[in-house]
Every structure is written in C-alpha cells, then in structure tokens.
Amino acid sequence: MGVGVGSVIDLLTAALDEIERCVVFHPGNTASSHTVVLISGLDAVEIPVVMGRYLVGTLAGAVGIDAQLSEDLLARGVDRREEIRRTVTSLIGNDNVFMTEAQRQVRDTRRNAWIGEGVGHALLMLSARRETSCVDGRICTLSEMHQTVTRQGLDSVGTYVQNGVLGVSIGESKSTESNAGTNFGEALNLFAEVEKGIHGPDLRARLSAFRYVLEPGLKQQVKDSLWSDNASYLPIIVYQDDYDFTTARPKFDRMRTPLERRRVIVVQLPNFHAFFDAVADAMRAAVDEVVA
C-alpha cells in the first residue's frame, strides 16, 4: 500500500480532530434524578467517514487504555489486514441490506449496538483531550472497545481526574430509533447491578490494568473501594424519535453516587439508520487505510 505506520496514526489523529471540530458538548441540564448532557454535531456530513476510520483504528490496536493513539500494537501487513477485515465483517456485516425481520434484528441489536458503543468511546476519547460535560473532570484511562458484539460485561470503564482526585466512569451504550425511554431504563438496570456488586470482578480487572498507565499520584488512589465511593454512571443513548430525558427516574435517584455523577449522554440523530449505514460503509473502506 505504501502507507507508513506513522501516517496511519496521523490519519486517526485527523479523524479525532474532525470529530472534535464537529461535536458540541452542551452544558448539562439537571433533572431531579440525573443530569442530561446533550451532544450535537454528529449528524454532520463529515462524521461517518472519520468515525468509521476511528472505529477500525480501535479494532486494529491504535487506541491504548491510556486514552491515547499509539502505533505500538497497531496491526500491520496483509495478514493482519485480512484479520481486521474479518472482524469488521463479523461486527457490521458485508453490506447494509436488511430485507427480513431477522436481518433487521441483527442490524438493531448487533451492528447498531456496536457502532453506538463506538460513538460513546469516541466521545470519551475527546474528554481525554479536554474537559467536557461527559464527566466531572478529564478522562485519563479508557477501556478498549469490545471485539465482538456478544461479549459480556460493561460497555465502558474509565478513570477521570478533577483537582487531583481520581474517579471511575462506568458507561452503558444504547442505540435505538424509537425506544429511547426503554433503552434508558435498561441502562439503569446495569448501574443497579453495579451497586449490588455484580460487576465487581470486571471493574477490578479494568482498574488493575489502568494502574500501569496512571501517573504515580493517581495510581495510589486505585483501591477496591474506588468504584463504589467515586463512580460516575454514564448511560449513553443514541436515538432518533423525540424523548424527554429530563423525566425523573426513581431508580437513578436511589443510587448511591451523587446527582452530579449521574449523567445521561444523549445523541439525537435525525436520520438514524442512514447514519449507521454510512458509518458501516466507512468502516469497510477504512480497513485498507488503517492497516498498512
């Protein structure tokens, strides 16, 4: 291909630059049980291509858990390119043709779900570049994207810092054309499980990995109690049809983490399926660009 590894990192850096240029993080609107963080700009015409490149970059090993781009583990060469192409196909399919109900079910619960998780990952990567309203501070570590649609566990775990104090961000992504309220409720069920200790082993494993890349002053704050004492819950909802996210959610209100750390991040897309189709097409094209 004649494309150097450094050029691939430049390509992915430019992709994040373009996403950052388009995206606007609006100040959170406080509801009685949570804060609503509205994200606009993802419907810009430039977004699908650069989002597709970024998502393939995550699969190819370009995004580290320190929330930085790196060539250290970047997949390279023909064999790796075909490996990543197979992975992309397993996640999003060979095309965007969904004629049957079964095919549309795959689109909605597998392809769109994974891309939606990737949208949330990209937004949190931007929160590592600068403080946004996604978390109360700056993201400093972020878990990897799932490599398979059916992988169990938490969608997103990260750490963030504010005034030298480390916190844990726990995200759950949902993508839906018309069932935003139901999907919001399903995300809250996950956070209720976290509070019951159901996801403790997963959280400990993620935090253990983060310790190796955190600065010394932050590393010493990583304790077993961190995710119960200083956690932010981040439902991330990508949707189309109008829904009032300021409606009080008693389940959210009963959670131990304070109001300012219960933040629902919402992305409304006027052309929901067209967006996911365009990102999927961009991912298929990006394999040859990203894996040199």
C-alpha positions in Angstrom: 0.0 0.0 0.0 2.9 2.4 0.6 1.3 3.9 3.7 3.6 4.2 6.7 2.5 3.4 10.3 3.1 7.0 11.3 0.8 8.1 8.5 -1.9 5.8 9.9 -1.6 7.4 13.3 -1.8 10.8 11.6 -4.9 9.6 9.7 -6.6 8.6 13.0 -5.5 11.7 14.8 -7.1 13.7 12.0 -10.2 11.6 12.4 -10.5 12.5 16.0 -9.7 16.2 15.2 -12.6 16.2 12.8 -15.0 14.6 15.3 -13.9 17.2 17.8 -14.4 20.0 15.4 -18.0 18.9 14.6 -19.2 17.8 18.1 -20.6 20.2 20.6 -20.9 19.2 24.3 -23.8 21.2 25.7 -23.8 22.1 29.4 -25.8 19.5 31.4 -29.5 20.2 32.2 -30.2 19.0 35.8 -33.2 16.8 36.3 -34.3 15.7 39.7 -32.6 12.4 39.5 -29.7 13.0 37.0 -28.0 15.4 34.6 -28.7 15.4 30.8 -25.7 16.0 28.6 -26.8 16.8 25.1 -24.3 16.1 22.2 -24.9 17.7 18.9 -22.9 17.8 15.6 -22.7 14.0 15.0 -25.1 14.4 12.1 -22.5 16.5 10.2 -21.8 15.0 6.8 -18.1 14.6 7.6 -18.7 12.4 10.6 -19.4 8.9 9.1 -16.1 8.7 7.3 -14.0 9.8 10.2 -16.0 7.8 12.7 -15.5 4.7 10.5 -11.7 5.2 10.5 -11.6 5.7 14.2 -13.6 2.5 14.9 -11.4 0.4 12.7 -8.4 2.0 14.4 -9.8 0.8 17.8 -10.0 -2.8 16.4 -6.5 -2.5 14.9 -4.9 -1.7 18.2 -4.3 2.0 17.7 -6.1 3.2 20.9 -4.5 2.4 24.2 -6.1 2.2 27.6 -4.3 5.5 28.4 -6.8 7.1 26.0 -4.1 7.9 23.5 -3.3 6.9 20.0 -0.2 4.7 19.6 1.5 2.7 16.9 2.9 0.2 19.5 0.2 -2.5 18.9 -1.1 -1.3 15.6 -1.9 -4.2 13.3 0.3 -4.2 10.2 0.7 -6.1 6.9 -1.5 -8.2 4.6 -2.3 -11.0 7.1 -3.4 -8.5 9.8 -5.4 -6.5 7.3 -7.4 -9.6 6.4 -7.9 -10.4 10.1 -9.3 -6.9 10.8 -11.5 -7.2 7.7 -13.0 -10.4 9.0 -13.5 -8.7 12.4 -15.2 -5.8 10.8 -17.5 -8.1 8.8 -18.4 -10.1 11.9 -19.4 -6.8 13.6 -21.3 -5.0 10.9 -21.9 -7.4 8.0 -20.9 -7.4 4.4 -23.5 -4.8 3.4 -26.4 -2.7 4.6 -29.2 -4.8 3.1 -31.8 -5.8 5.7 -34.8 -7.2 4.0 -36.2 -9.6 6.5 -37.2 -9.1 10.1 -34.4 -11.4 11.2 -31.9 -9.2 9.3 -33.3 -6.1 10.8 -33.0 -7.6 14.3 -29.3 -8.2 13.6 -29.0 -4.6 12.4 -30.6 -3.2 15.5 -29.2 -5.4 18.2 -25.7 -6.2 16.9 -24.5 -3.8 14.2 -26.0 -0.6 15.5 -25.3 -1.6 19.1 -21.6 -2.0 18.4 -21.3 1.3 16.4 -23.3 3.1 19.1 -20.8 1.8 21.7 -18.1 3.2 19.4 -19.7 6.6 19.3 -19.6 6.7 23.1 -16.0 5.6 23.1 -15.1 8.4 20.7 -16.9 11.0 22.9 -15.0 9.8 25.9 -11.7 10.0 23.9 -12.5 13.6 23.3 -13.0 14.0 27.0 -9.3 12.9 27.4 -8.2 15.8 25.2 -10.1 18.4 27.2 -12.7 18.6 29.9 -16.2 18.1 28.6 -19.6 17.8 30.3 -19.5 13.9 29.9 -17.6 13.6 33.2 -16.7 15.9 36.0 -13.1 16.2 35.0 -10.7 14.9 32.4 -10.6 11.3 31.2 -7.2 9.7 31.8 -7.8 6.0 31.1 -10.5 4.2 29.0 -11.2 0.5 28.4 -10.9 -1.0 25.0 -13.8 -1.4 22.6 -15.4 -4.9 22.6 -14.0 -7.0 19.8 -17.3 -9.0 19.5 -20.9 -7.9 19.6 -21.8 -10.7 22.1 -19.0 -10.1 24.6 -20.5 -9.8 28.1 -19.5 -7.2 30.6 -19.6 -3.4 31.0 -19.5 -1.4 27.8 -17.1 1.3 29.0 -15.0 1.8 32.1 -12.6 4.7 32.5 -11.0 6.9 35.1 -11.0 10.7 35.2 -9.3 13.3 37.4 -10.5 16.5 38.9 -8.3 18.5 41.2 -6.0 15.6 41.7 -8.8 13.3 42.7 -9.5 10.1 40.7 -12.9 8.9 39.8 -14.3 6.0 37.8 -16.6 6.4 34.8 -18.9 3.5 34.0 -20.8 3.7 30.7 -23.6 1.7 29.1 -24.4 2.5 25.5 -27.8 2.0 23.8 -28.8 2.7 20.2 -32.4 2.9 19.2 -34.6 4.6 16.6 -37.7 4.9 18.7 -37.4 3.3 22.1 -35.1 5.8 23.9 -37.1 5.6 27.2 -37.0 1.8 27.3 -33.3 1.7 26.5 -32.5 4.3 29.2 -34.3 2.1 31.7 -32.3 -0.9 30.6 -29.1 1.0 31.1 -30.2 1.9 34.6 -30.6 -1.8 35.4 -26.9 -2.2 34.6 -25.9 0.5 37.1 -28.2 -1.0 39.7 -26.3 -4.3 39.2 -23.0 -2.4 39.7 -24.3 -1.1 43.1 -25.1 -4.6 44.1 -21.6 -5.7 43.3 -22.5 -7.9 40.4 -19.8 -6.4 38.1 -17.1 -6.2 40.8 -14.7 -8.7 39.1 -14.9 -6.9 35.8 -14.3 -3.5 37.4 -11.3 -4.8 39.4 -9.8 -6.2 36.3 -10.2 -2.9 34.4 -8.8 -0.9 37.3 -5.9 -3.2 37.7 -4.9 -2.7 34.1 -5.3 1.1 34.4 -2.9 1.2 37.3 0.0 0.6 35.0 -0.6 3.7 32.9 -1.8 6.2 35.5 0.6 8.8 36.9 2.1 7.8 40.3 -0.1 10.3 42.2 -3.2 8.8 40.7 -2.1 5.2 40.7 -2.1 5.1 44.5 -5.7 6.1 44.6 -6.8 2.9 42.8 -8.4 0.9 45.6 -11.2 -1.7 45.7 -13.5 1.0 47.1 -12.9 3.5 44.2 -15.7 2.3 42.0 -18.2 2.3 44.9 -17.1 5.6 46.5 -16.3 7.8 43.5 -18.1 6.4 40.4 -19.9 8.3 37.6 -22.7 6.5 35.8 -23.0 7.3 32.2 -25.9 6.0 30.1 -25.1 6.9 26.5 -28.2 6.9 24.3 -28.0 7.3 20.5 -31.6 7.7 19.2 -33.9 9.4 16.7 -37.5 9.9 17.9 -38.1 12.6 20.5 -37.9 11.6 24.1 -37.8 13.8 27.3 -34.7 12.8 29.1 -35.4 15.2 31.9 -38.2 13.0 33.2 -37.3 11.9 36.8 -36.0 8.3 37.1 -36.6 7.0 40.7 -34.2 4.1 40.1 -31.4 6.6 39.3 -32.4 8.7 42.3 -31.9 5.8 44.6 -28.3 5.1 43.6 -25.5 5.9 46.0 -23.4 8.0 43.6 -24.3 11.8 43.8 -26.6 13.6 41.4 -23.7 15.4 39.6 -22.2 12.0 38.7 -25.4 10.5 37.2 -25.1 11.8 33.7 -27.1 10.6 30.7 -25.3 11.4 27.5 -27.8 11.8 24.6 -27.1 11.9 20.9 -30.2 12.5 18.7 -29.8 11.7 15.0 -32.5 12.9 12.6 -31.6 10.2 10.1 -30.8 7.3 12.4 -30.5 4.4 10.0 -28.7 6.4 7.4 -26.1 7.4 9.9 -25.4 3.8 10.9 -25.3 2.7 7.3 -22.8 5.4 6.4 -20.5 4.6 9.3 -20.7 0.9 8.4 -19.7 1.7 4.8 -16.9 3.9 6.0 -15.6 1.1 8.3 -15.4 -1.4 5.4 -13.5 1.2 3.3 -11.2 2.2 6.2 -9.7 -1.3 6.7 -7.3 -0.7 3.7 -6.5 2.8 5.0 -5.8 1.8 8.6 -4.0 -1.5 8.4 -0.9 -0.6 6.3 
